[in-house]
Amino acid sequence: MLLKTEIYHIKTIASLLFISVLSTSYLHAQVIDCNAAQPASIKKICHSNFKSLRHDLNAHYLTAYLVTDAPTRLIDDSNKLWLNFASQCKNTSCLKAQLNDRIEDFNFFTSMNQSLTQHYLKYENGHLAKTPVHIQIHQLSKDRIKIEGLAYRDPNRKTDAQTESLLAYTTPDKKNEILDNEHQCKYQLNFQKAILEIKTQQKGCDRFTGVYRLYD
């Protein structure tokens, strides 16, 4: 049986290890620290009106960083894109909505099983595309694949016009040719190791065309 002093020492060591993990995560995670010098994309969020939402955002970000089975680099890069997107807001209600949406994103990364999902972000000239586009390829079963896309447009638009979506279902042997159920757009997908290229011959369907990088 452990003595009280031994139990105390074990608890102390466990607490120190936990704090160490949290500290390491804070070093790597991009929590918003309004006491430090910040780029223009964050200054709006540092307004006192958003103090409570900022606290919730940072807490959800760190939780996602600690427990998600999605690539943490995906969380980092998608957060950079989100900050640039949210910085386009022209009023308080727009920015509050974007903060709440991002908290929901972190909940998704935390609660959903990401092990059967491949995530791709759009790149242009070797860098993350300024207009964010996120492709997810879900392995629903051995013979069933779900492909989802989300292209961001303008946070100042009405809620249903801020983004454009793509949704397609296919099989492993036919995933190079898909039909978007949302807009009846046909796309050609070319998978090359960590790169995905999406093309289309249809006019008005080019929102999701381009080169994407796989996060694994």
N, C-alpha and C positions, 0 to 999 in steps of 0.2 A: 504494500500500500504506500502511496506517495505521501510524504510529509507535507504539511502546509507550506513550509518554506520552498519545497521543490515545486509545488503547484504554483506558487507565486512566481517563481523564476520562469516556469514554462509559459505562464500567461504573459509575463513581461516580454519574453523573447518573441512570442506569437504577435503581440501588439507591435513590437518594433519591426517585425517582418512585414506586417500589414501596412504600416506607415511607410516603409521603404518601397513597397509596391506602388502605393498611391503616389509617392513623391516621384518615382520613376515615370509613372504614367503621366503625371502633370508636366514633366519635362518634355515628353514626346507629344502629348495631346495638345491641340491648339485651342486651349481654353482662352476665353476673352478676358484679358487683364487690362482694365481701363486705367490702372495706375501707371502703366508703362506707355511708352510712345507707340502710337498706333497709326496704321495707314488710313487713308481717307475712307476705305471700305468699312472700317470698324467704328470710326468716330461717331457716326449717327447712332449706333447701337449703344454707345457709352453715355448717352443722355440719361439724366436721372429718371426720366419717365419709364425707362426700360430696366431699372435695377432688378426688380423681382424676376422678370422674364430672363434676364442675363444669368441670374443665379440658377434658375431652372435649366437653362440651356447648357451651362457649364456642367451641372450635375449630371444631366442626361448624356452629355458628350463623354464624360469620364466613365460613366457606367457602361456605355456602349463600348468604349475603348477597352475596358477590362474584361467584359464577358462575351462580346460578339465572336462568332466564328467566321465572320466576314473578314477579308483582309483589312488590317488597320490602315494601310496606305490608302485604301479606297475611302475610308472615313475622312482622312486628312485632305485628300484631293477634292472630294466632293464638298467638303466644308469650305475650301478656298473658293470653289465655284459658287457656292451658295452665298458667301459673304459678298462677292462681286455682284451677284444678282440682287441681293437684298439692298445693297447700297444704292441701287437705282430708284428705290422708293422715294416718292415726292411728298409723302405725308405720314403722320403717326400711325394711322390705321393700317396702312400698307405694311409698314415695318413690323407692327405687332403681329399681323397675320403671317408674315414670313418667319418671325421668330417661333410662333406656334407651329408652323408647318415643319420647321427644322427639328423641333423637339419631337414631333411625330416621326420624322425620319430616324432619329436616334432610337425611338421605341421600336421601330421596325428592325433595325440592326440588332437590337437587344433581344427581342422576343422571337423572331423568326429563325428557323433553321436555315442557315446560309450554305451549308455544306454541299447541297445539291444545286447551287446556283452559281453561274458564272456572271461576273459583273464586268462591263466594258464602259469606259468613258471616251468620248470623242476627242481626238487630237487633230491639231492643224499645225503644219510646219514644225513638228517635233514637240509642241507644247499643248497643254490642255486648251481646248477650243474656248474662246471667249463666251460664246453662246453655249451653255452646257447642254449636253445630250447624254443620257444614261441608258444603256441597253442591259437588260437582264435576261439570261437564258436559264430557265428552270427545267430540271430533269424531273418531270412529274412521275414518270414510271419508266420501265425499260423501253417502252415503245411510244412514249408520249412526251413531247417537249412543248413548253410554253415560252414564247418570246415576247417580252415587254419592252417598250421604249418610252422614254419621257424626254421631250425637248422643251426647254424653257424659252419663253418669249419675252414678256414684259410684266413685272410685278404690279405695275400700275393699272393693268387692264382688269376687267371683271374677272372674278375667280375662275369661271369656266373658260376664259380666254388667255390665261397666264401661261398655260402649257399646252403642248400638243402630244397626243399619245399614240402608241403603236401597240397592237395586240395581234398575235398570230399563234396558231397551234400547228404543230408538225410532228414528224417522226425523225429519228436520228439519220435515216438514209435519205431524207428529203429536206433537210434543214438548209440547203443551199438555195432553195427557191421557196419563198414564203409569200402569203397573201395577208396584208394587214386588214383584219376584220373591221377596224374602225373607219377606214377610208377607202377600202378596196384597192389599195396600192400594192403592186407586185414588186418585190425586192429580190435582188440576187446577193447572197451572202458568201463571201470568200474567206474561209478560216485558214490562217497561216500562223501556227504556233500561238504566239501571244498577241497576234494582230488579227482584227476583223475588218474587212472592207465591205461596205454596203453600197450597192448601186441600184439604179432604177432607170427605166426607159420612159416612164410616165411623167408628163408635165404636172406640176403641182404636188409631186410626191417626193421632192428632194430634201425635205426637212431632216430626214434620217440618213441621208447618204453621206459617205465620208469614211474616214479611217478611225478605228477604235483600238484602244489598248486594253488587254485583259488584265484584271487584277486577281492574283492568286496567292 
